[in-house]
Amino acid sequence: MIIVMRHRASSEAVQRVIAEIRACGLQEHLSEGVERTIIGVVGDERRFEDARFAALPEVERAVRILHDWQIISREARAEDTVITVRGVSFGGTEKVRLLARPTQDFRQPEQAQAIFLDPYFTSSRPYEALHAPSEKENAAAAKRAIAHWHEAGLPVMVRIRDTRHIEPTLAADADMLYLGGELPDNAALAREIGRLNTPLVLCKDKHHNSTDWLRAAERVALHGNHHLILGDAGTLNLDQTITTRLDCEAIAIARTLSHLPILANLTALSNPYQNTAMLSAMAYAAGANALIMRDETT
């Protein structure tokens, strides 16, 4: 069960709910967002009725949840979450197109509402990686690129590939962070980014299913960061000629079960049978709100 407090509920009302939970022999899990406090109930919920908590002062609603995720569930919030960054809205009926650009490419983009940077990428080829710029140089390049795109009026999303990238990226004034699929399984990282008040894309890995994806988002939300966007960059494909495909099923499931915005990263998914236009249509039809695309003019 989760208990959603009213907008800016008082600490006294929150403590009264916690006392009532403990009186039932259960435990609470407190998640304090910027505007709302959500209290998860841990234990056998069959001991009490929902109305017992719904009647307490400053409680908006008490809802029983059947999934492993509560804060991000449709039961907790029926309407879609909308996250607005520099005037660009992610979620709801909005459709946002982000353009993936190298940090040194400052050409004015066409038909893009935001920029996606991946400054900390390192090639898997050992000799290429050996001569790659240092992380300090990458962070400096990201800072210059972010300042440029802000002057152009565009928000910037930056992919981080390690916990040590968080501080310099935020210091560079990035508007959003993007975590690749290998990172959400990191419990320490989930705690750290959960304490931030920065919009965050939580991308699932190729081997993750929709349940893994939503559980990972819930782990972050439990630590207080509710500015979350679910990200998909593809899943493993049974056809070995095309190893990765857009995970339309997971997007559709997440759209049904969660109120969070959904982003599809198409930068590595186009193939001879599905071009970017087709993938875009599929992603939007499945329920995605935003797309990351490559600049096909380069």
C-alpha positions as CSV (number, residue, x, y, z in Angstrom):
1,M,0.0,0.0,0.0
2,I,1.0,3.6,-0.5
3,I,-0.4,6.6,1.2
4,V,-0.2,9.8,-0.8
5,M,-0.2,13.0,1.3
6,R,-1.7,16.2,0.0
7,H,0.3,19.0,-1.6
8,R,2.9,20.3,0.9
9,A,1.4,18.3,3.8
10,S,2.7,19.3,7.3
11,S,5.3,17.2,9.1
12,E,2.8,16.7,11.9
13,A,0.3,15.0,9.5
14,V,3.1,12.8,8.1
15,Q,4.2,11.7,11.6
16,R,0.6,10.9,12.5
17,V,0.3,8.6,9.5
18,I,3.6,6.9,10.4
19,A,2.4,6.4,14.0
20,E,-0.8,4.8,12.7
21,I,1.2,2.5,10.5
22,R,3.4,1.4,13.4
23,A,0.3,0.9,15.6
24,C,-0.8,-1.8,13.0
25,G,2.5,-3.6,13.5
26,L,3.8,-2.5,10.1
27,Q,6.7,-0.4,8.9
28,E,6.8,2.7,6.8
29,H,9.1,3.8,3.9
30,L,9.1,7.6,3.6
31,S,9.7,9.2,0.2
32,E,9.7,13.0,0.3
33,G,9.5,14.6,-3.1
34,V,9.7,18.4,-3.8
35,E,5.9,18.9,-3.6
36,R,4.4,15.6,-2.2
37,T,5.3,13.0,0.4
38,I,4.5,9.4,-0.4
39,I,4.6,6.8,2.4
40,G,4.9,3.1,1.6
41,V,3.5,0.5,3.9
42,V,5.7,-2.5,4.4
43,G,4.2,-5.7,5.9
44,D,0.9,-7.6,5.8
45,E,-1.6,-5.0,4.6
46,R,-4.6,-7.4,5.3
47,R,-4.6,-6.2,8.9
48,F,-6.4,-2.9,8.2
49,E,-8.8,-1.2,5.8
50,D,-7.7,1.5,3.3
51,A,-10.3,3.9,4.7
52,R,-8.5,3.9,8.1
53,F,-5.6,5.9,6.5
54,A,-7.6,7.8,3.9
55,A,-9.5,9.4,6.8
56,L,-6.4,10.9,8.5
57,P,-5.7,14.6,8.2
58,E,-3.9,15.8,5.0
59,V,-4.0,12.4,3.4
60,E,-4.9,12.6,-0.3
61,R,-5.5,8.9,-0.8
62,A,-4.5,5.4,0.3
63,V,-4.1,2.8,-2.4
64,R,-3.2,-0.9,-2.3
65,I,-0.6,-1.9,-4.9
66,L,-0.2,-5.3,-6.4
67,H,3.1,-4.7,-8.1
68,D,6.7,-4.3,-6.8
69,W,6.6,-0.6,-7.7
70,Q,4.3,1.8,-5.9
71,I,5.4,5.4,-6.3
72,I,5.7,5.2,-10.1
73,S,2.5,3.2,-10.5
74,R,-0.8,4.2,-12.2
75,E,-2.5,3.5,-8.9
76,A,-0.4,6.1,-7.2
77,R,-1.0,8.7,-10.0
78,A,-3.6,8.1,-12.6
79,E,-2.6,11.1,-14.8
80,D,0.6,11.2,-16.8
81,T,3.6,12.9,-15.2
82,V,4.9,15.8,-17.2
83,I,8.5,17.0,-16.6
84,T,9.2,20.5,-18.1
85,V,12.8,21.5,-18.7
86,R,13.6,24.9,-20.1
87,G,10.1,25.1,-21.6
88,V,10.2,21.6,-23.2
89,S,7.7,19.2,-21.7
90,F,8.4,15.4,-21.5
91,G,5.2,13.4,-20.9
92,G,1.5,13.6,-21.5
93,T,0.5,14.2,-25.1
94,E,3.8,16.0,-25.9
95,K,6.2,14.5,-28.5
96,V,9.8,15.6,-28.1
97,R,12.7,15.0,-30.5
98,L,16.2,15.0,-29.1
99,L,19.2,15.1,-31.5
100,A,22.4,13.2,-30.6
101,R,25.4,15.4,-31.2
102,P,29.1,15.2,-30.5
103,T,30.3,17.8,-28.0
104,Q,32.3,19.6,-30.7
105,D,29.4,19.8,-33.2
106,F,27.6,23.2,-32.9
107,R,25.6,23.3,-36.1
108,Q,22.1,24.5,-35.5
109,P,19.7,21.5,-35.4
110,E,16.5,21.3,-37.4
111,Q,13.3,20.0,-35.9
112,A,14.8,19.2,-32.5
113,Q,13.6,20.5,-29.2
114,A,16.6,19.3,-27.1
115,I,20.2,18.0,-27.5
116,F,21.6,14.7,-26.3
117,L,25.4,14.5,-25.4
118,D,27.5,11.4,-24.7
119,P,30.8,13.0,-23.7
120,Y,32.1,10.1,-21.6
121,F,31.9,7.4,-24.3
122,T,35.0,5.3,-24.7
123,S,35.5,2.9,-27.6
124,S,35.6,-0.8,-26.8
125,R,38.6,-1.1,-29.1
126,P,41.7,-0.9,-26.9
127,Y,43.9,1.2,-29.2
128,E,41.2,3.8,-29.8
129,A,40.5,3.9,-26.1
130,L,44.2,4.4,-25.4
131,H,44.3,7.6,-27.3
132,A,40.9,8.9,-26.1
133,P,40.7,12.3,-24.3
134,S,40.8,12.2,-20.5
135,E,37.7,12.4,-18.4
136,K,38.7,15.9,-17.4
137,E,38.9,16.9,-21.1
138,N,35.6,15.3,-21.8
139,A,33.9,17.1,-18.9
140,A,35.4,20.4,-20.2
141,A,34.1,19.7,-23.7
142,A,30.6,18.9,-22.3
143,K,30.6,22.2,-20.4
144,R,31.4,24.2,-23.5
145,A,28.7,22.3,-25.5
146,I,26.0,22.8,-22.8
147,A,26.7,26.5,-22.6
148,H,26.4,26.8,-26.4
149,W,23.1,25.0,-26.6
150,H,21.7,26.9,-23.7
151,E,22.5,30.1,-25.5
152,A,20.6,28.6,-28.5
153,G,17.6,28.1,-26.1
154,L,17.8,24.2,-26.1
155,P,17.8,22.0,-23.0
156,V,20.7,19.4,-22.8
157,M,20.5,15.8,-21.7
158,V,23.9,14.2,-20.8
159,R,24.7,10.5,-20.6
160,I,26.8,9.5,-17.6
161,R,28.7,6.3,-17.6
162,D,30.0,6.2,-14.0
163,T,29.1,7.7,-10.6
164,R,32.2,10.0,-10.9
165,H,30.6,11.7,-13.9
166,I,27.6,13.0,-11.9
167,E,29.4,15.9,-10.2
168,P,31.1,17.5,-13.2
169,T,28.1,17.0,-15.3
170,L,25.8,18.8,-12.9
171,A,28.5,21.5,-12.4
172,A,28.4,22.0,-16.2
173,D,24.7,22.9,-15.8
174,A,23.3,19.9,-17.6
175,D,19.5,19.9,-17.5
176,M,18.9,16.1,-17.5
177,L,21.0,13.0,-16.8
178,Y,20.8,9.8,-18.9
179,L,21.8,6.5,-17.3
180,G,22.6,3.7,-19.7
181,G,21.1,0.2,-19.2
182,E,24.1,-1.2,-17.4
183,L,23.8,1.3,-14.5
184,P,20.3,0.9,-13.0
185,D,21.3,-2.4,-11.4
186,N,23.8,-0.5,-9.3
187,A,22.2,-0.1,-5.9
188,A,24.7,2.5,-4.7
189,L,24.1,4.6,-7.8
190,A,20.3,4.3,-7.3
191,R,20.7,5.8,-3.8
192,E,22.9,8.6,-5.1
193,I,20.8,9.7,-8.0
194,G,17.7,9.3,-5.9
195,R,18.8,12.1,-3.7
196,L,19.2,14.5,-6.7
197,N,16.5,17.0,-7.7
198,T,17.5,16.6,-11.4
199,P,15.4,15.1,-14.2
200,L,16.8,11.6,-15.0
201,V,16.3,9.1,-17.8
202,L,16.6,5.6,-16.5
203,C,17.4,3.4,-19.5
204,K,16.8,-0.4,-19.4
205,D,19.5,-2.8,-20.5
206,K,19.1,-5.2,-23.5
207,H,18.5,-8.1,-21.2
208,H,16.0,-6.3,-18.9
209,N,12.2,-6.9,-19.2
210,S,9.5,-4.4,-18.3
211,T,9.4,-5.7,-14.7
212,D,13.2,-5.1,-14.2
213,W,12.8,-1.6,-15.8
214,L,10.0,-0.5,-13.5
215,R,11.7,-2.0,-10.4
216,A,14.8,0.0,-11.2
217,A,12.8,3.2,-11.5
218,E,11.1,2.5,-8.2
219,R,14.4,2.0,-6.4
220,V,15.4,5.5,-7.5
221,A,12.0,7.0,-6.6
222,L,12.2,5.5,-3.1
223,H,15.1,7.8,-2.4
224,G,13.2,11.0,-3.3
225,N,13.9,11.8,-7.0
226,H,10.5,11.6,-8.7
227,H,11.7,13.5,-11.8
228,L,12.1,10.3,-13.7
229,I,11.8,9.3,-17.4
230,L,11.8,5.7,-18.5
231,G,14.3,5.1,-21.4
232,D,14.5,2.2,-23.9
233,A,17.5,1.8,-26.2
234,G,16.4,-1.6,-27.5
235,T,16.3,-5.3,-26.5
236,L,17.9,-8.5,-27.7
237,N,16.4,-9.8,-30.9
238,L,16.0,-13.5,-31.7
239,D,16.9,-12.9,-35.4
240,Q,20.8,-12.9,-35.3
241,T,21.1,-10.8,-38.4
242,I,19.6,-7.9,-36.4
243,T,20.8,-8.3,-32.8
244,T,18.9,-5.4,-31.2
245,R,15.3,-4.2,-31.8
246,L,13.0,-1.5,-30.4
247,D,11.2,-3.0,-27.4
248,C,7.6,-1.9,-28.2
249,E,6.1,-4.5,-25.8
250,A,8.0,-3.1,-22.8
251,I,7.1,0.5,-23.8
252,A,3.4,-0.4,-24.1
253,I,3.5,-2.2,-20.7
254,A,5.3,0.6,-19.0
255,R,2.8,3.1,-20.5
256,T,-0.1,1.1,-19.0
257,L,1.4,0.4,-15.5
258,S,3.3,3.6,-14.9
259,H,2.6,7.4,-15.1
260,L,6.2,8.2,-16.0
261,P,7.2,9.7,-19.3
262,I,8.9,7.3,-21.8
263,L,11.8,8.0,-24.1
264,A,13.1,5.8,-26.9
265,N,16.7,6.0,-27.9
266,L,16.8,5.1,-31.6
267,T,20.5,6.0,-32.2
268,A,21.6,2.4,-32.6
269,L,18.4,0.7,-33.7
270,S,18.0,1.5,-37.4
271,N,18.6,-1.3,-39.8
272,P,18.1,-2.1,-43.5
273,Y,14.5,-3.1,-42.8
274,Q,13.4,-0.4,-40.3
275,N,14.6,3.1,-40.9
276,T,14.4,5.9,-38.4
277,A,11.0,7.1,-39.7
278,M,9.5,3.7,-39.2
279,L,11.1,3.2,-35.8
280,S,9.8,6.7,-34.7
281,A,6.3,5.7,-35.7
282,M,6.5,2.4,-33.9
283,A,7.9,4.1,-30.7
284,Y,5.2,6.7,-30.6
285,A,2.5,4.1,-31.3
286,A,3.7,2.0,-28.4
287,G,3.5,5.0,-26.0
288,A,6.9,6.8,-26.1
289,N,6.8,10.6,-25.4
290,A,10.3,11.4,-26.6
291,L,12.9,10.1,-29.1
292,I,16.7,10.4,-29.3
293,M,17.8,10.4,-32.9
294,R,21.0,10.8,-34.8
295,D,21.7,13.7,-37.2
296,E,21.3,11.9,-40.5
297,T,22.7,14.9,-42.4
298,T,26.2,14.1,-41.2
